[in-house]
Amino acid sequence: TSGDATAVIGWSGDMFILASENEGKFDFAIPESGGTISGDNLMIPSTASPAGKANGEKLINYYFDPAVAAEVAAYVNYVCPVKGAQAEMEKIAPELATSEYIFPTEKTASRLKVFRSLTPDEETKWAEAFQKAQGN
């Protein structure tokens, strides 16, 4: 209730924005014990028309172009999985090209795990524990 936060659950990109808007008062770190990594999915519905499927594939290929991926990563500050994007980032935002939170080193990547889906019972227990931790 003091207004001070010493630890939060947050996404790396959000924390970078928060830090840049608050004179560096915030930082993001992956614990030595490890952290989770998430991802977004690009999907084309199985019911898409042939033209819709072709357009969807073009859009996906567009986002996987290293220059485009670098622009997206520079905007969102999340891990970028596209090979060649780090070299493109050097051209547009050199300070981000060395960020291990956008382009993890092997050591950093080895500490990241994909968060598995929770069972309905686990989801309920997690939500209750989270609410309790928030003081609700």
Backbone as JSON Lines, residues from 0, in Angstrom:
{"i":0,"aa":"T","n":[0.81,-1.21,0.0],"ca":[0.0,0.0,0.0],"c":[0.85,1.26,0.0]}
{"i":1,"aa":"S","n":[2.17,1.13,0.1],"ca":[3.04,2.3,0.1],"c":[3.22,2.89,-1.29]}
{"i":2,"aa":"G","n":[2.81,2.14,-2.31],"ca":[3.02,2.6,-3.67],"c":[4.32,2.11,-4.26]}
{"i":3,"aa":"D","n":[5.13,1.44,-3.46],"ca":[6.39,0.9,-3.94],"c":[6.2,-0.55,-4.35]}
{"i":4,"aa":"A","n":[6.78,-0.92,-5.45],"ca":[6.73,-2.31,-5.9],"c":[8.16,-2.83,-5.96]}
{"i":5,"aa":"T","n":[8.39,-3.97,-5.37],"ca":[9.72,-4.56,-5.45],"c":[9.75,-5.72,-6.42]}
{"i":6,"aa":"A","n":[8.59,-6.31,-6.69],"ca":[8.52,-7.41,-7.65],"c":[7.13,-7.39,-8.27]}
{"i":7,"aa":"V","n":[7.08,-7.63,-9.55],"ca":[5.8,-7.7,-10.25],"c":[5.86,-8.83,-11.26]}
{"i":8,"aa":"I","n":[4.7,-9.28,-11.67],"ca":[4.61,-10.18,-12.8],"c":[4.36,-9.29,-14.0]}
{"i":9,"aa":"G","n":[5.26,-9.3,-14.93],"ca":[5.12,-8.41,-16.08],"c":[5.78,-8.99,-17.31]}
{"i":10,"aa":"W","n":[5.48,-8.4,-18.42],"ca":[6.07,-8.81,-19.69],"c":[7.23,-7.89,-19.98]}
{"i":11,"aa":"S","n":[8.31,-8.45,-20.51],"ca":[9.54,-7.68,-20.73],"c":[9.29,-6.42,-21.55]}
{"i":12,"aa":"G","n":[8.53,-6.52,-22.61],"ca":[8.27,-5.34,-23.44],"c":[7.56,-4.24,-22.68]}
{"i":13,"aa":"D","n":[6.6,-4.62,-21.84],"ca":[5.89,-3.63,-21.03],"c":[6.83,-2.97,-20.03]}
{"i":14,"aa":"M","n":[7.74,-3.75,-19.47],"ca":[8.68,-3.19,-18.49],"c":[9.65,-2.22,-19.14]}
{"i":15,"aa":"F","n":[10.09,-2.51,-20.37],"ca":[10.98,-1.59,-21.06],"c":[10.28,-0.26,-21.32]}
{"i":16,"aa":"I","n":[9.02,-0.31,-21.7],"ca":[8.26,0.92,-21.94],"c":[8.08,1.67,-20.63]}
{"i":17,"aa":"L","n":[7.72,0.96,-19.57],"ca":[7.55,1.58,-18.26],"c":[8.84,2.26,-17.81]}
{"i":18,"aa":"A","n":[9.97,1.59,-18.0],"ca":[11.26,2.16,-17.61],"c":[11.58,3.41,-18.42]}
{"i":19,"aa":"S","n":[11.3,3.37,-19.73],"ca":[11.62,4.52,-20.57],"c":[10.74,5.72,-20.26]}
{"i":20,"aa":"E","n":[9.53,5.46,-19.78],"ca":[8.61,6.55,-19.44],"c":[8.79,7.05,-18.01]}
{"i":21,"aa":"N","n":[9.64,6.39,-17.23],"ca":[9.82,6.75,-15.82],"c":[11.29,6.88,-15.45]}
{"i":22,"aa":"E","n":[12.06,7.44,-16.36],"ca":[13.47,7.75,-16.12],"c":[14.26,6.57,-15.56]}
{"i":23,"aa":"G","n":[13.98,5.37,-16.07],"ca":[14.75,4.2,-15.67],"c":[14.49,3.7,-14.27]}
{"i":24,"aa":"K","n":[13.37,4.1,-13.66],"ca":[13.08,3.66,-12.29],"c":[12.69,2.18,-12.22]}
{"i":25,"aa":"F","n":[12.41,1.59,-13.36],"ca":[12.0,0.19,-13.41],"c":[13.0,-0.59,-14.24]}
{"i":26,"aa":"D","n":[13.12,-1.86,-13.98],"ca":[14.02,-2.72,-14.74],"c":[13.37,-4.09,-14.86]}
{"i":27,"aa":"F","n":[13.88,-4.87,-15.77],"ca":[13.38,-6.22,-16.0],"c":[14.54,-7.19,-15.84]}
{"i":28,"aa":"A","n":[14.3,-8.28,-15.16],"ca":[15.35,-9.28,-14.98],"c":[14.73,-10.67,-14.99]}
{"i":29,"aa":"I","n":[15.48,-11.6,-15.5],"ca":[15.07,-13.0,-15.46],"c":[15.79,-13.62,-14.27]}
{"i":30,"aa":"P","n":[15.05,-14.21,-13.33],"ca":[15.7,-14.82,-12.16],"c":[16.7,-15.9,-12.58]}
{"i":31,"aa":"E","n":[17.72,-16.1,-11.77],"ca":[18.7,-17.16,-12.04],"c":[18.01,-18.51,-12.14]}
{"i":32,"aa":"S","n":[16.91,-18.69,-11.38],"ca":[16.18,-19.96,-11.41],"c":[15.4,-20.13,-12.7]}
{"i":33,"aa":"G","n":[15.27,-19.07,-13.47],"ca":[14.6,-19.15,-14.76],"c":[13.32,-18.36,-14.83]}
{"i":34,"aa":"G","n":[12.77,-18.31,-16.0],"ca":[11.53,-17.59,-16.24],"c":[10.78,-18.24,-17.38]}
{"i":35,"aa":"T","n":[9.64,-17.67,-17.69],"ca":[8.82,-18.22,-18.76],"c":[8.97,-17.38,-20.01]}
{"i":36,"aa":"I","n":[8.75,-18.01,-21.12],"ca":[8.73,-17.33,-22.4],"c":[7.39,-17.64,-23.04]}
{"i":37,"aa":"S","n":[6.83,-16.66,-23.68],"ca":[5.55,-16.88,-24.33],"c":[5.69,-16.55,-25.81]}
{"i":38,"aa":"G","n":[4.68,-16.84,-26.54],"ca":[4.7,-16.56,-27.96],"c":[3.3,-16.3,-28.47]}
{"i":39,"aa":"D","n":[3.25,-15.69,-29.6],"ca":[1.98,-15.47,-30.27],"c":[1.93,-16.41,-31.47]}
{"i":40,"aa":"N","n":[0.74,-16.68,-31.91],"ca":[0.57,-17.59,-33.03],"c":[-0.08,-16.86,-34.2]}
{"i":41,"aa":"L","n":[0.39,-17.17,-35.38],"ca":[-0.25,-16.7,-36.6],"c":[-0.89,-17.92,-37.23]}
{"i":42,"aa":"M","n":[-2.21,-17.87,-37.41],"ca":[-2.91,-19.04,-37.92],"c":[-3.86,-18.64,-39.04]}
{"i":43,"aa":"I","n":[-4.07,-19.55,-39.92],"ca":[-5.03,-19.37,-41.0],"c":[-6.14,-20.39,-40.76]}
{"i":44,"aa":"P","n":[-7.39,-19.94,-40.66],"ca":[-8.48,-20.88,-40.41],"c":[-8.55,-21.96,-41.5]}
{"i":45,"aa":"S","n":[-8.88,-23.16,-41.1],"ca":[-8.98,-24.27,-42.06],"c":[-10.11,-24.03,-43.06]}
{"i":46,"aa":"T","n":[-11.03,-23.14,-42.72],"ca":[-12.15,-22.84,-43.61],"c":[-11.86,-21.67,-44.54]}
{"i":47,"aa":"A","n":[-10.63,-21.15,-44.51],"ca":[-10.29,-20.01,-45.37],"c":[-10.38,-20.41,-46.84]}
{"i":48,"aa":"S","n":[-10.81,-19.47,-47.64],"ca":[-10.85,-19.7,-49.08],"c":[-9.42,-19.8,-49.61]}
{"i":49,"aa":"P","n":[-9.25,-20.34,-50.79],"ca":[-7.89,-20.39,-51.35],"c":[-7.22,-19.0,-51.4]}
{"i":50,"aa":"A","n":[-7.99,-17.98,-51.76],"ca":[-7.43,-16.62,-51.8],"c":[-7.09,-16.14,-50.39]}
{"i":51,"aa":"G","n":[-7.97,-16.44,-49.43],"ca":[-7.71,-16.06,-48.05],"c":[-6.49,-16.77,-47.49]}
{"i":52,"aa":"K","n":[-6.35,-18.04,-47.83],"ca":[-5.17,-18.8,-47.4],"c":[-3.9,-18.19,-47.98]}
{"i":53,"aa":"A","n":[-3.94,-17.87,-49.26],"ca":[-2.76,-17.28,-49.92],"c":[-2.41,-15.94,-49.3]}
{"i":54,"aa":"N","n":[-3.42,-15.12,-49.02],"ca":[-3.16,-13.81,-48.4],"c":[-2.62,-13.98,-46.98]}
{"i":55,"aa":"G","n":[-3.16,-14.94,-46.25],"ca":[-2.66,-15.21,-44.9],"c":[-1.21,-15.63,-44.92]}
{"i":56,"aa":"E","n":[-0.86,-16.48,-45.88],"ca":[0.54,-16.92,-46.01],"c":[1.45,-15.74,-46.36]}
{"i":57,"aa":"K","n":[0.97,-14.83,-47.2],"ca":[1.77,-13.65,-47.55],"c":[2.0,-12.78,-46.32]}
{"i":58,"aa":"L","n":[0.97,-12.62,-45.49],"ca":[1.11,-11.81,-44.28],"c":[2.1,-12.45,-43.31]}
{"i":59,"aa":"I","n":[1.99,-13.75,-43.13],"ca":[2.92,-14.45,-42.23],"c":[4.35,-14.31,-42.75]}
{"i":60,"aa":"N","n":[4.54,-14.52,-44.05],"ca":[5.87,-14.38,-44.63],"c":[6.39,-12.95,-44.46]}
{"i":61,"aa":"Y","n":[5.51,-11.97,-44.57],"ca":[5.9,-10.57,-44.38],"c":[6.48,-10.36,-42.98]}
{"i":62,"aa":"Y","n":[5.79,-10.86,-41.97],"ca":[6.27,-10.68,-40.59],"c":[7.56,-11.45,-40.31]}
{"i":63,"aa":"F","n":[7.84,-12.48,-41.09],"ca":[9.07,-13.24,-40.9],"c":[10.23,-12.71,-41.74]}
{"i":64,"aa":"D","n":[10.01,-11.62,-42.46],"ca":[11.12,-10.94,-43.13],"c":[11.97,-10.3,-42.04]}
{"i":65,"aa":"P","n":[13.28,-10.53,-42.01],"ca":[14.11,-10.01,-40.92],"c":[13.99,-8.5,-40.69]}
{"i":66,"aa":"A","n":[13.88,-7.71,-41.75],"ca":[13.77,-6.26,-41.59],"c":[12.45,-5.89,-40.91]}
{"i":67,"aa":"V","n":[11.37,-6.56,-41.3],"ca":[10.06,-6.3,-40.69],"c":[10.06,-6.79,-39.24]}
{"i":68,"aa":"A","n":[10.61,-7.97,-39.01],"ca":[10.67,-8.52,-37.65],"c":[11.45,-7.6,-36.73]}
{"i":69,"aa":"A","n":[12.52,-7.0,-37.24],"ca":[13.31,-6.06,-36.43],"c":[12.48,-4.82,-36.07]}
{"i":70,"aa":"E","n":[11.71,-4.32,-37.03],"ca":[10.85,-3.16,-36.74],"c":[9.82,-3.5,-35.68]}
{"i":71,"aa":"V","n":[9.21,-4.67,-35.79],"ca":[8.21,-5.09,-34.81],"c":[8.87,-5.24,-33.44]}
{"i":72,"aa":"A","n":[10.02,-5.89,-33.38],"ca":[10.71,-6.09,-32.11],"c":[11.14,-4.76,-31.49]}
{"i":73,"aa":"A","n":[11.53,-3.8,-32.32],"ca":[11.92,-2.48,-31.8],"c":[10.72,-1.78,-31.19]}
{"i":74,"aa":"Y","n":[9.53,-2.06,-31.7],"ca":[8.31,-1.43,-31.18],"c":[7.81,-2.12,-29.91]}
{"i":75,"aa":"V","n":[7.79,-3.46,-29.91],"ca":[7.2,-4.19,-28.78],"c":[8.21,-4.6,-27.72]}
{"i":76,"aa":"N","n":[9.5,-4.69,-28.08],"ca":[10.56,-5.07,-27.15],"c":[10.39,-6.47,-26.57]}
{"i":77,"aa":"Y","n":[9.83,-7.37,-27.35],"ca":[9.71,-8.76,-26.93],"c":[10.75,-9.61,-27.66]}
{"i":78,"aa":"V","n":[10.96,-10.83,-27.21],"ca":[11.9,-11.74,-27.86],"c":[11.54,-11.88,-29.33]}
{"i":79,"aa":"C","n":[12.54,-11.78,-30.17],"ca":[12.35,-11.9,-31.62],"c":[12.96,-13.22,-32.09]}
{"i":80,"aa":"P","n":[12.15,-14.13,-32.62],"ca":[12.66,-15.44,-33.02],"c":[13.17,-15.51,-34.46]}
{"i":81,"aa":"V","n":[13.13,-14.4,-35.18],"ca":[13.43,-14.43,-36.61],"c":[14.94,-14.32,-36.87]}
{"i":82,"aa":"K","n":[15.48,-15.32,-37.55],"ca":[16.9,-15.29,-37.91],"c":[17.16,-14.11,-38.84]}
{"i":83,"aa":"G","n":[18.23,-13.4,-38.57],"ca":[18.59,-12.24,-39.38],"c":[18.04,-10.93,-38.86]}
{"i":84,"aa":"A","n":[17.09,-10.99,-37.93],"ca":[16.48,-9.76,-37.41],"c":[17.45,-8.95,-36.56]}
{"i":85,"aa":"Q","n":[18.36,-9.62,-35.87],"ca":[19.31,-8.9,-35.03],"c":[20.22,-8.01,-35.88]}
{"i":86,"aa":"A","n":[20.66,-8.52,-37.02],"ca":[21.49,-7.71,-37.93],"c":[20.69,-6.53,-38.46]}
{"i":87,"aa":"E","n":[19.41,-6.73,-38.73],"ca":[18.56,-5.64,-39.2],"c":[18.32,-4.62,-38.09]}
{"i":88,"aa":"M","n":[18.22,-5.11,-36.85],"ca":[18.03,-4.22,-35.7],"c":[19.23,-3.28,-35.56]}
{"i":89,"aa":"E","n":[20.42,-3.77,-35.86],"ca":[21.63,-2.94,-35.81],"c":[21.45,-1.68,-36.64]}
{"i":90,"aa":"K","n":[20.74,-1.79,-37.76],"ca":[20.55,-0.67,-38.68],"c":[19.55,0.36,-38.17]}
{"i":91,"aa":"I","n":[18.54,-0.1,-37.42],"ca":[17.46,0.82,-37.02],"c":[17.49,1.22,-35.56]}
{"i":92,"aa":"A","n":[18.02,0.34,-34.7],"ca":[18.08,0.64,-33.26],"c":[19.23,-0.15,-32.65]}
{"i":93,"aa":"P","n":[20.46,0.31,-32.87],"ca":[21.63,-0.45,-32.41],"c":[21.61,-0.78,-30.92]}
{"i":94,"aa":"E","n":[21.03,0.1,-30.12],"ca":[20.99,-0.15,-28.67],"c":[20.12,-1.35,-28.32]}
{"i":95,"aa":"L","n":[19.16,-1.68,-29.18],"ca":[18.3,-2.84,-28.93],"c":[18.89,-4.13,-29.49]}
{"i":96,"aa":"A","n":[19.8,-4.01,-30.44],"ca":[20.39,-5.19,-31.07],"c":[21.21,-6.01,-30.08]}
{"i":97,"aa":"T","n":[21.63,-5.39,-28.99],"ca":[22.42,-6.11,-27.98],"c":[21.59,-6.49,-26.75]}
{"i":98,"aa":"S","n":[20.29,-6.23,-26.8],"ca":[19.43,-6.58,-25.66],"c":[19.19,-8.08,-25.62]}
{"i":99,"aa":"E","n":[19.63,-8.71,-24.53],"ca":[19.4,-10.15,-24.42],"c":[17.94,-10.47,-24.13]}
{"i":100,"aa":"Y","n":[17.13,-9.46,-23.88],"ca":[15.7,-9.69,-23.67],"c":[14.95,-9.7,-25.0]}
{"i":101,"aa":"I","n":[15.56,-9.17,-26.03],"ca":[14.98,-9.24,-27.38],"c":[15.66,-10.34,-28.18]}
{"i":102,"aa":"F","n":[16.97,-10.41,-28.03],"ca":[17.76,-11.44,-28.7],"c":[18.55,-12.2,-27.63]}
{"i":103,"aa":"P","n":[17.9,-13.17,-26.97],"ca":[18.54,-13.88,-25.86],"c":[19.83,-14.59,-26.26]}
{"i":104,"aa":"T","n":[20.8,-14.51,-25.38],"ca":[22.02,-15.31,-25.55],"c":[21.65,-16.77,-25.27]}
{"i":105,"aa":"E","n":[22.53,-17.68,-25.63],"ca":[22.26,-19.1,-25.33],"c":[22.09,-19.31,-23.83]}
{"i":106,"aa":"K","n":[22.89,-18.6,-23.03],"ca":[22.8,-18.74,-21.57],"c":[21.43,-18.27,-21.08]}
{"i":107,"aa":"T","n":[20.98,-17.12,-21.56],"ca":[19.67,-16.62,-21.16],"c":[18.57,-17.55,-21.65]}
{"i":108,"aa":"A","n":[18.65,-17.96,-22.9],"ca":[17.62,-18.84,-23.47],"c":[17.52,-20.16,-22.72]}
{"i":109,"aa":"S","n":[18.64,-20.63,-22.19],"ca":[18.63,-21.91,-21.46],"c":[17.84,-21.81,-20.16]}
{"i":110,"aa":"R","n":[17.6,-20.58,-19.67],"ca":[16.85,-20.39,-18.42],"c":[15.37,-20.11,-18.68]}
{"i":111,"aa":"L","n":[14.96,-20.1,-19.93],"ca":[13.57,-19.81,-20.26],"c":[12.81,-21.09,-20.56]}
{"i":112,"aa":"K","n":[11.6,-21.16,-20.05],"ca":[10.74,-22.33,-20.26],"c":[9.38,-21.87,-20.76]}
{"i":113,"aa":"V","n":[8.74,-22.72,-21.55],"ca":[7.38,-22.43,-22.0],"c":[6.44,-22.79,-20.86]}
{"i":114,"aa":"F","n":[5.53,-21.89,-20.54],"ca":[4.57,-22.13,-19.47],"c":[3.48,-23.06,-20.0]}
{"i":115,"aa":"R","n":[3.34,-24.19,-19.36],"ca":[2.34,-25.16,-19.81],"c":[0.93,-24.68,-19.45]}
{"i":116,"aa":"S","n":[-0.04,-25.23,-20.14],"ca":[-1.43,-24.93,-19.83],"c":[-1.79,-25.54,-18.48]}
{"i":117,"aa":"L","n":[-2.58,-24.81,-17.72],"ca":[-3.04,-25.31,-16.42],"c":[-4.3,-26.14,-16.59]}
{"i":118,"aa":"T","n":[-4.48,-27.1,-15.71],"ca":[-5.74,-27.84,-15.68],"c":[-6.79,-26.9,-15.1]}
{"i":119,"aa":"P","n":[-8.08,-27.19,-15.28],"ca":[-9.1,-26.32,-14.69],"c":[-8.93,-26.17,-13.17]}
{"i":120,"aa":"D","n":[-8.58,-27.26,-12.48],"ca":[-8.37,-27.18,-11.03],"c":[-7.17,-26.29,-10.7]}
{"i":121,"aa":"E","n":[-6.09,-26.45,-11.44],"ca":[-4.9,-25.61,-11.22],"c":[-5.2,-24.14,-11.51]}
{"i":122,"aa":"E","n":[-5.97,-23.89,-12.55],"ca":[-6.35,-22.52,-12.92],"c":[-7.11,-21.86,-11.77]}
{"i":123,"aa":"T","n":[-8.05,-22.58,-11.18],"ca":[-8.82,-22.05,-10.05],"c":[-7.91,-21.76,-8.87]}
{"i":124,"aa":"K","n":[-7.05,-22.71,-8.53],"ca":[-6.13,-22.52,-7.4],"c":[-5.17,-21.36,-7.65]}
{"i":125,"aa":"W","n":[-4.67,-21.25,-8.88],"ca":[-3.74,-20.16,-9.21],"c":[-4.46,-18.82,-9.08]}
{"i":126,"aa":"A","n":[-5.67,-18.72,-9.62],"ca":[-6.43,-17.47,-9.55],"c":[-6.69,-17.08,-8.1]}
{"i":127,"aa":"E","n":[-7.05,-18.06,-7.27],"ca":[-7.29,-17.77,-5.85],"c":[-6.01,-17.29,-5.16]}
{"i":128,"aa":"A","n":[-4.89,-17.95,-5.43],"ca":[-3.61,-17.54,-4.82],"c":[-3.2,-16.16,-5.3]}
{"i":129,"aa":"F","n":[-3.43,-15.87,-6.57],"ca":[-3.07,-14.56,-7.12],"c":[-3.92,-13.46,-6.48]}
{"i":130,"aa":"Q","n":[-5.21,-13.72,-6.34],"ca":[-6.09,-12.74,-5.69],"c":[-5.66,-12.5,-4.25]}
{"i":131,"aa":"K","n":[-5.3,-13.57,-3.55],"ca":[-4.85,-13.44,-2.16],"c":[-3.56,-12.62,-2.1]}
{"i":132,"aa":"A","n":[-2.64,-12.88,-3.02],"ca":[-1.37,-12.14,-3.05],"c":[-1.61,-10.65,-3.3]}
{"i":133,"aa":"Q","n":[-2.67,-10.34,-4.04],"ca":[-3.02,-8.94,-4.31],"c":[-3.78,-8.3,-3.16]}
{"i":134,"aa":"G","n":[-4.11,-9.1,-2.16],"ca":[-4.85,-8.56,-1.01],"c":[-6.35,-8.55,-1.21]}
{"i":135,"aa":"N","n":[-6.82,-9.32,-2.17],"ca":[-8.27,-9.38,-2.43],"c":[-8.88,-10.61,-1.78]}
